Amino acid sequence: MNLGSDKLNLRQLRYFCEVVDAGSARAAANKLFVAPTAISMQLSQLEEALGGPLLDRASRPMALTPLGEFVYPKARELLSAASRLEREACDMAAGKLGWLGIGFTRSVIFSVLPEAVRAMQAAFPDVRIDLVEILTEDQPASLRTGTIHLGVARVIGEFPKEPDLAYSDLFVDPLVAAVPIEHALAAQEAVTAGELGMLPYITYPGNAGSQFSRQVLGLLEAAGSKPRIGHEAKEIHTALSLVAAGLGATVVGRSVATNNRTDIRFLPITNIAADSRVIAVRKADSAHSLSDSFLEILRGQLQGGHFTQDFHP
């Protein structure tokens, strides 16, 4: 298995790590049942590829050079990952292991995602579930490359649907304002978009140019507000922390408010024109039984009331 170079491979890294662990090339050769010359040759080739010595051969037992100290833990990690990859790939090829990649926008970890993943793992204990945080606008590319099999996304109002993808509505998640508990607005039962403009606005995720931020700001402006961007948070947890600190307000889906922070007041916004929805997205032209099963679990939990959308401002 090559690692970006025809001179660097897993055998060389394995021999190097065995020499370090055993204390000498001869001891490593005995453990690996190879000739000491084979160990020396592979080690020399590895040092040549990396551009410097990894071991101080004058010391007994041989000590790591600064380059060796840098390479050794990374080589161990790489060997462990390669072993795990081989084992899991063989299990998958033999039908012993399945794999499901789920992309998600971060806000859904407050609602349906955690319980659905637990239920999926309980129902399919031999399936490896990879959770990948991906913005809604980036999920289509990940679906096409096979990085994920299903995306759980958030959209606002009408949105363009791409012909090679299939979309399934999960639940409507109205937008609400998050304001500091100490601010005067927190004493109200609801706010208007204009009133929300009294506070600096905290954008997320990433920056004001993200799809969610751009759409929310557009809705507020259309409703007569003039948002003043005070802070740009990389993700929703940071945005909510800034709100709790009294540094401004933001807008989130109503599901985020359920069982969330007590130092923030979540209030309905009375005059914005669109709700957000949480949806599932898949490739339209390829069947994948595990993503079908996960989608069934999501729908079953929503229909069975496992996730409540009750909201008390």
C-alpha positions as a printed NumPy array, in Angstrom:
array([[  0.   ,   0.   ,   0.   ],
       [  1.62 ,   3.236,  -1.133],
       [  1.244,   6.412,   0.907],
       [  1.579,   9.241,  -1.617],
       [  5.026,   8.082,  -2.755],
       [  6.363,   4.992,  -4.468],
       [  9.176,   5.013,  -1.874],
       [  7.046,   5.135,   1.264],
       [  4.899,   2.149,   2.236],
       [  3.337,   0.419,   5.194],
       [  6.006,  -2.29 ,   5.39 ],
       [  8.701,   0.304,   5.934],
       [  6.67 ,   1.984,   8.652],
       [  5.917,  -1.338,  10.319],
       [  9.587,  -2.364,  10.339],
       [ 10.59 ,   1.039,  11.717],
       [  8.049,   0.803,  14.549],
       [  9.12 ,  -2.751,  15.384],
       [ 12.766,  -1.655,  15.616],
       [ 11.786,   1.12 ,  18.005],
       [  9.668,  -1.225,  20.124],
       [ 12.225,  -4.057,  20.165],
       [ 15.275,  -1.834,  20.677],
       [ 17.327,  -3.193,  17.766],
       [ 17.031,  -4.34 ,  14.164],
       [ 18.05 ,  -7.895,  15.119],
       [ 15.367,  -8.167,  17.817],
       [ 12.771,  -6.782,  15.392],
       [ 13.86 ,  -9.281,  12.727],
       [ 13.437, -12.177,  15.151],
       [  9.934, -10.994,  16.038],
       [  8.92 , -10.564,  12.392],
       [ 10.671, -13.769,  11.192],
       [ 12.69 , -11.913,   8.557],
       [ 16.405, -11.452,   7.974],
       [ 18.076,  -8.495,   9.741],
       [ 19.279,  -7.303,   6.337],
       [ 15.646,  -6.933,   5.227],
       [ 14.937,  -4.749,   8.231],
       [ 18.014,  -2.611,   7.565],
       [ 17.186,  -2.229,   3.864],
       [ 13.57 ,  -1.143,   4.478],
       [ 14.642,   1.25 ,   7.222],
       [ 17.298,   2.82 ,   4.986],
       [ 14.757,   3.259,   2.181],
       [ 12.333,   4.929,   4.589],
       [ 15.023,   7.321,   5.845],
       [ 16.019,   8.128,   2.269],
       [ 12.395,   8.886,   1.357],
       [ 11.958,  11.126,   4.41 ],
       [ 15.293,  12.885,   3.999],
       [ 16.993,  12.112,   7.29 ],
       [ 17.875,   9.467,   9.913],
       [ 15.131,   8.192,  12.18 ],
       [ 17.367,   6.323,  14.632],
       [ 20.674,   7.016,  16.328],
       [ 22.51 ,   3.813,  15.497],
       [ 25.413,   4.65 ,  17.807],
       [ 23.257,   4.283,  20.914],
       [ 22.213,   1.013,  22.567],
       [ 19.33 ,   0.496,  22.469],
       [ 18.938,   2.674,  19.407],
       [ 17.359,   6.029,  20.262],
       [ 15.028,   8.068,  18.115],
       [ 16.339,  11.155,  16.399],
       [ 14.144,  14.301,  16.443],
       [ 12.797,  13.205,  13.048],
       [ 12.121,   9.736,  14.437],
       [ 10.272,  11.184,  17.438],
       [  8.058,  13.074,  15.008],
       [  7.398,  10.106,  12.701],
       [  6.969,   7.272,  15.221],
       [  3.567,   8.176,  16.802],
       [  2.139,   9.114,  13.412],
       [  3.38 ,   5.86 ,  11.91 ],
       [  1.768,   3.904,  14.754],
       [ -1.519,   5.734,  14.199],
       [ -1.368,   5.083,  10.46 ],
       [ -0.646,   1.387,  10.922],
       [ -3.552,   1.08 ,  13.347],
       [ -5.882,   2.843,  10.891],
       [ -4.714,   0.617,   8.034],
       [ -5.321,  -2.508,  10.109],
       [ -8.796,  -1.296,  11.042],
       [ -9.556,  -0.442,   7.411],
       [ -8.494,  -3.901,   6.247],
       [-10.547,  -5.628,   8.939],
       [-13.693,  -3.586,   8.313],
       [-13.382,  -3.846,   4.522],
       [-13.03 ,  -7.624,   4.733],
       [-16.047,  -7.821,   7.034],
       [-18.064,  -5.67 ,   4.655],
       [-17.023,  -7.756,   1.645],
       [-18.058, -10.892,   3.519],
       [-21.449,  -9.401,   4.391],
       [-20.629,  -9.138,   8.101],
       [-20.595,  -5.342,   8.284],
       [-22.627,  -2.563,   6.708],
       [-21.868,   1.13 ,   6.438],
       [-24.149,   4.153,   6.58 ],
       [-22.868,   7.684,   6.119],
       [-25.182,  10.418,   7.441],
       [-24.539,  14.077,   6.75 ],
       [-26.233,  16.571,   9.028],
       [-26.535,  20.262,   9.616],
       [-25.552,  20.951,  13.21 ],
       [-28.888,  22.319,  14.418],
       [-30.592,  18.91 ,  14.076],
       [-28.538,  17.464,  16.929],
       [-31.002,  19.291,  19.189],
       [-33.943,  17.312,  17.835],
       [-34.333,  14.106,  15.819],
       [-30.795,  13.   ,  15.061],
       [-29.403,  11.595,  18.349],
       [-32.358,   9.358,  19.166],
       [-32.662,   8.147,  15.57 ],
       [-28.985,   7.177,  15.48 ],
       [-29.327,   5.282,  18.767],
       [-32.346,   3.427,  17.411],
       [-30.532,   2.632,  14.157],
       [-27.512,   1.272,  16.004],
       [-29.746,  -0.875,  18.194],
       [-31.599,  -2.259,  15.185],
       [-28.43 ,  -2.815,  13.117],
       [-25.546,  -3.475,  15.545],
       [-23.229,  -4.639,  12.762],
       [-23.588,  -1.416,  10.769],
       [-20.903,   1.227,  11.015],
       [-22.58 ,   4.651,  11.207],
       [-20.46 ,   7.639,  10.217],
       [-21.872,  11.038,  11.183],
       [-20.493,  13.917,   9.137],
       [-21.358,  17.537,   9.892],
       [-22.088,  19.18 ,   6.519],
       [-23.893,  22.418,   5.726],
       [-27.143,  22.   ,   3.826],
       [-25.712,  23.605,   0.693],
       [-22.742,  21.216,   0.689],
       [-24.673,  17.973,   1.177],
       [-25.501,  17.382,  -2.518],
       [-21.799,  17.188,  -3.441],
       [-21.14 ,  14.731,  -0.602],
       [-24.056,  12.569,  -1.712],
       [-22.742,  12.472,  -5.272],
       [-19.218,  11.495,  -4.227],
       [-20.502,   8.782,  -1.874],
       [-19.116,  10.404,   1.279],
       [-22.618,  10.119,   2.728],
       [-25.715,   8.109,   1.807],
       [-28.29 ,  10.426,   3.368],
       [-28.339,  14.057,   4.409],
       [-30.444,  15.669,   7.127],
       [-30.75 ,  19.297,   6.07 ],
       [-32.559,  22.528,   6.899],
       [-34.237,  24.628,   4.228],
       [-36.212,  27.864,   4.377],
       [-39.242,  28.388,   2.175],
       [-39.124,  27.161,  -1.405],
       [-35.768,  25.952,  -2.658],
       [-34.45 ,  24.607,  -5.983],
       [-34.581,  20.815,  -6.124],
       [-31.853,  19.098,  -8.094],
       [-33.048,  16.36 , -10.471],
       [-30.576,  13.715,  -9.33 ],
       [-31.61 ,  14.007,  -5.671],
       [-34.703,  12.859,  -3.77 ],
       [-36.138,  15.023,  -0.989],
       [-38.331,  13.94 ,   1.947],
       [-39.938,  16.356,   4.407],
       [-39.421,  15.435,   8.059],
       [-40.986,  18.304,  10.008],
       [-41.721,  22.014,   9.872],
       [-39.463,  23.935,  12.252],
       [-40.588,  27.595,  12.542],
       [-37.903,  30.203,  13.06 ],
       [-37.714,  31.797,  16.511],
       [-35.618,  34.552,  18.026],
       [-32.999,  33.803,  20.668],
       [-32.468,  36.814,  22.956],
       [-30.508,  37.283,  26.206],
       [-32.585,  36.482,  29.273],
       [-31.678,  39.867,  30.821],
       [-32.8  ,  41.946,  27.822],
       [-36.143,  43.774,  27.886],
       [-37.36 ,  41.756,  24.885],
       [-37.175,  38.6  ,  26.991],
       [-40.208,  39.801,  28.977],
       [-42.401,  39.661,  25.866],
       [-44.368,  36.697,  24.54 ],
       [-43.21 ,  37.314,  20.957],
       [-41.162,  39.782,  18.938],
       [-41.361,  41.395,  15.538],
       [-38.471,  41.436,  13.118],
       [-38.16 ,  45.172,  13.744],
       [-37.878,  44.704,  17.5  ],
       [-35.188,  42.094,  16.982],
       [-33.175,  44.81 ,  15.256],
       [-32.747,  46.503,  18.641],
       [-29.953,  44.009,  19.349],
       [-26.782,  43.294,  17.36 ],
       [-27.341,  40.233,  15.202],
       [-25.157,  37.118,  15.591],
       [-24.754,  35.2  ,  12.348],
       [-23.931,  31.52 ,  11.942],
       [-22.732,  29.161,  10.605],
       [-19.367,  30.368,   9.349],
       [-20.233,  33.871,   8.286],
       [-22.999,  36.062,   6.917],
       [-22.453,  34.576,   3.458],
       [-23.685,  31.093,   4.371],
       [-27.01 ,  30.003,   2.915],
       [-28.868,  29.936,   6.25 ],
       [-27.506,  33.309,   7.375],
       [-28.249,  34.906,   4.029],
       [-31.832,  33.629,   3.965],
       [-32.608,  34.62 ,   7.564],
       [-31.172,  38.096,   7.096],
       [-33.254,  38.441,   3.927],
       [-36.428,  37.459,   5.807],
       [-35.721,  39.954,   8.585],
       [-35.045,  42.75 ,   6.118],
       [-38.219,  41.93 ,   4.154],
       [-40.156,  42.208,   7.422],
       [-38.845,  45.699,   8.086],
       [-35.813,  44.98 ,  10.241],
       [-32.347,  46.373,   9.676],
       [-30.05 ,  43.769,  11.269],
       [-26.726,  45.063,  12.55 ],
       [-24.226,  42.205,  12.473],
       [-22.342,  42.267,  15.744],
       [-20.629,  38.872,  15.685],
       [-20.044,  36.009,  13.268],
       [-20.052,  32.564,  14.9  ],
       [-18.708,  29.453,  13.222],
       [-21.524,  27.258,  14.519],
       [-24.791,  27.391,  16.41 ],
       [-23.401,  26.505,  19.856],
       [-21.067,  29.504,  19.716],
       [-23.878,  31.759,  18.51 ],
       [-26.069,  30.73 ,  21.437],
       [-23.208,  31.272,  23.881],
       [-22.767,  34.808,  22.551],
       [-26.501,  35.422,  22.983],
       [-26.341,  34.148,  26.573],
       [-23.454,  36.526,  27.218],
       [-25.69 ,  39.443,  26.235],
       [-23.791,  40.259,  23.055],
       [-26.747,  40.108,  20.685],
       [-29.58 ,  38.011,  19.29 ],
       [-29.903,  35.337,  16.636],
       [-32.555,  33.231,  14.914],
       [-32.827,  29.439,  15.194],
       [-35.303,  26.689,  14.398],
       [-37.927,  26.141,  17.106],
       [-36.636,  22.607,  17.772],
       [-33.362,  24.126,  18.985],
       [-35.255,  25.801,  21.838],
       [-36.579,  22.507,  23.219],
       [-34.568,  21.473,  26.298],
       [-31.909,  24.07 ,  25.52 ],
       [-30.25 ,  26.795,  27.562],
       [-32.109,  28.516,  30.391],
       [-30.067,  31.727,  30.067],
       [-31.689,  32.486,  26.701],
       [-35.311,  33.329,  25.891],
       [-36.663,  31.835,  22.672],
       [-39.532,  33.876,  21.217],
       [-41.787,  33.492,  18.169],
       [-41.244,  36.102,  15.455],
       [-44.664,  37.341,  14.443],
       [-44.057,  38.843,  11.019],
       [-41.558,  36.811,   9.026],
       [-42.806,  35.26 ,   5.823],
       [-41.395,  31.731,   5.807],
       [-40.747,  28.751,   8.062],
       [-37.783,  26.461,   8.017],
       [-38.159,  22.739,   7.392],
       [-35.941,  19.801,   8.271],
       [-35.678,  17.413,   5.333],
       [-33.859,  14.244,   4.306],
       [-31.918,  14.193,   1.031],
       [-30.714,  11.154,  -0.923],
       [-29.504,  10.288,  -4.396],
       [-32.512,   9.601,  -6.59 ],
       [-30.988,   6.987,  -8.864],
       [-29.465,   4.538,  -6.376],
       [-31.085,   2.269,  -3.811],
       [-29.511,   1.973,  -0.38 ],
       [-31.379,  -0.203,   2.096],
       [-29.642,   1.181,   5.191],
       [-30.55 ,   4.777,   4.383],
       [-34.121,   3.573,   3.725],
       [-34.16 ,   1.988,   7.183],
       [-32.779,   5.091,   8.851],
       [-35.364,   7.261,   7.128],
       [-38.109,   4.915,   8.36 ],
       [-36.768,   5.269,  11.902],
       [-36.784,   9.061,  11.604],
       [-40.367,   9.083,  10.376],
       [-41.478,   6.591,  12.997],
       [-40.065,   8.68 ,  15.812],
       [-41.725,  11.821,  14.526],
       [-45.081,  10.095,  14.1  ],
       [-44.783,   8.344,  17.453],
       [-44.067,  11.538,  19.355],
       [-40.539,  10.564,  20.442],
       [-39.462,  14.058,  19.449],
       [-41.824,  16.741,  20.7  ],
       [-42.185,  20.061,  18.947],
       [-44.033,  21.662,  21.839],
       [-42.734,  25.157,  22.402],
       [-43.199,  27.351,  25.449],
       [-41.604,  30.776,  25.038]])
